[in-house]
């Protein structure tokens, strides 16, 4: 079974990067979960139906010939250790599949706390989901107003560990700036331990 040898991503950031790299040409998608013991057979079925295990060059040949190119992402569920999360992407309609379009605001692709979107330069990038960003901002403001140094350190440490795609990086910088302003006068805030430890934001 080919599914038994299907490579898994080493971490969440690698998975998200793989999706971001291919979404421009395969923006239609469907996603769900399966029990661990069914995932290998599922991968084989998807390859038999949609050729999901082809490499990028083979996908290019399919698209040039007028056929939809696909790819499959499989990752252990972060919420349930007994299941896998899968995402099927395609460059065109697939018979038997109800596909959403990542280019449409109402059906953007989300992954945990992140949403895949196009920036002002029409380049794909991950950003924080609006609801999650608002929730995190509220926690930062609460810590700032209460001068809770311990909680602020915990929250900023959490921001520093997020996968720093360009969109996420912009969101994180905005959240940190907001926390600095809420803490008080910028000169005194800049001397606080947690604002001195801001990470070097890497490019994705």
C-alpha positions in Angstrom: 0.0 0.0 0.0 1.4 3.4 -1.0 -0.4 5.0 1.9 1.8 3.2 4.4 4.8 5.1 3.0 3.1 8.5 2.8 5.5 11.1 4.3 4.3 13.2 7.2 5.4 16.7 7.9 7.9 17.2 10.6 5.9 20.0 12.3 2.9 22.3 11.8 5.0 25.1 10.2 6.3 22.7 7.5 2.7 21.6 6.7 1.5 25.2 6.4 4.5 26.1 4.2 3.7 23.2 1.9 0.1 24.3 1.5 1.1 28.0 1.0 3.6 27.0 -1.7 1.0 25.1 -3.8 -2.2 26.9 -3.1 -1.8 29.3 -6.1 -2.3 26.5 -8.6 -4.6 24.3 -6.5 -6.9 26.6 -4.7 -9.9 24.2 -4.4 -10.0 22.0 -1.3 -11.9 19.7 1.0 -10.9 18.6 4.4 -11.9 16.2 7.2 -10.6 13.6 9.7 -10.2 9.9 9.8 -9.3 7.3 12.4 -5.6 6.4 12.4 -6.2 2.8 11.2 -8.0 4.0 8.1 -5.6 6.7 6.8 -3.3 4.4 4.8 -6.1 2.9 2.8 -7.6 6.4 2.3 -4.3 7.7 0.8 -4.3 4.8 -1.6 -7.9 5.4 -2.6 -7.2 9.1 -3.2 -4.2 8.3 -5.3 -6.2 5.8 -7.3 -9.0 8.3 -8.0 -7.1 11.6 -8.2 -3.4 10.9 -8.5 -2.5 12.8 -5.3 1.0 11.3 -4.9 2.4 12.8 -8.1 5.4 15.2 -7.9 5.2 18.8 -8.9 6.5 18.2 -12.5 3.9 15.5 -13.0 1.2 17.8 -11.8 2.3 20.4 -14.2 2.0 17.9 -17.1 -1.6 17.1 -15.9 -2.6 20.7 -15.9 -1.1 21.4 -19.4 -3.1 18.4 -20.6 -6.3 19.9 -19.2 -6.7 17.7 -16.2 -7.0 18.8 -12.6 -3.8 18.5 -10.6 -4.2 17.5 -7.0 -2.2 17.1 -3.8 -3.0 15.6 -0.4 -1.9 16.8 3.0 -2.2 14.4 6.0 -1.3 15.2 9.5 -2.0 13.7 13.0 -4.9 15.6 14.6 -3.8 18.0 17.3 -7.1 17.6 19.0 -7.5 13.8 18.9 -4.5 11.5 19.0 -6.6 8.6 17.5 -7.3 10.4 14.2 -5.6 12.1 11.3 -6.6 15.4 9.6 -6.5 15.4 5.8 -6.8 18.1 3.2 -7.3 17.4 -0.5 -6.4 20.2 -2.9 -7.2 20.5 -6.6 -6.7 22.9 -9.5 -10.2 22.1 -10.9 -13.5 20.3 -10.0 -13.3 16.7 -9.0 -16.1 14.3 -9.6 -17.7 13.2 -6.4 -16.1 15.9 -4.2 -17.7 19.1 -2.9 -14.7 21.6 -3.0 -14.5 25.0 -1.4 -12.4 27.8 -2.9 -9.6 29.3 -0.9 -9.8 32.4 -3.0 -13.3 33.3 -1.7 -13.6 35.1 1.6 -16.5 33.0 2.8 -14.5 29.7 2.2 -11.0 30.6 3.1 -8.8 27.8 4.3 -8.3 27.8 8.0 -5.8 25.7 10.0 -6.1 25.9 13.8 -5.5 29.6 14.7 -4.6 30.6 11.2 -6.2 31.5 7.9 -4.6 31.4 4.4 -5.2 34.6 2.4 -3.7 36.9 -0.2 -1.8 40.0 0.9 -1.9 43.4 -0.9 0.7 42.1 -3.4 -1.6 39.1 -4.3 0.8 36.7 -2.6 -0.5 33.9 -0.4 0.3 34.0 3.3 -1.0 32.8 6.6 -2.5 35.3 9.1 -4.1 34.9 12.5 -7.8 34.1 12.3 -9.8 37.3 13.2 -11.5 35.7 16.2 -8.2 34.3 17.6 -6.4 37.6 17.1 -9.2 39.5 18.9 -9.2 37.0 21.8 -5.4 37.3 22.1 -5.5 41.0 22.0 -8.0 41.1 24.8 -5.7 38.9 27.0 -2.8 41.2 26.2 -4.8 44.3 27.1 -6.0 42.7 30.3 -2.4 41.8 31.4 -1.3 45.4 30.5 -4.0 47.1 32.4 -3.3 44.9 35.4 0.5 45.4 35.2 0.7 41.6 35.2 4.3 41.0 34.2 4.1 37.2 34.5 1.0 36.9 32.3 2.4 39.4 29.8 5.6 37.3 29.5 3.6 34.2 28.9 1.5 35.8 26.2 4.5 37.3 24.4 6.3 34.0 24.6 3.3 32.4 22.9 3.5 35.0 20.1 7.2 34.4 19.6 6.5 30.6 19.0 4.0 31.1 16.2 5.0 30.1 12.7 6.3 33.4 11.3 4.8 33.6 7.9 4.6 37.2 6.6 1.0 37.6 7.5 1.4 36.1 11.0 4.5 38.3 11.5 2.5 41.5 10.7 -0.3 40.4 13.1 2.2 39.6 15.9 4.0 42.9 15.5 0.7 44.8 15.7 -0.3 42.8 18.9 3.1 43.6 20.5 2.7 47.3 19.7 -0.7 47.4 21.1 0.5 45.7 24.3 3.3 48.3 24.6 0.8 51.2 24.2 -1.6 49.7 26.7 1.1 49.2 29.2 1.8 52.9 29.4 4.4 55.5 28.4 6.6 54.0 25.8 9.9 54.9 27.3 9.2 53.1 30.6 7.6 50.2 28.7 10.7 49.7 26.6 12.7 49.0 29.7 10.4 46.1 30.8 11.9 42.7 30.6 9.3 41.2 28.3 9.6 44.0 25.7 13.3 43.6 25.6 13.0 40.0 24.7 11.2 40.4 21.4 12.3 37.7 18.9 14.0 38.3 15.6 11.0 37.9 13.2 12.1 35.4 10.5 10.9 35.6 6.9 8.8 32.6 5.8 
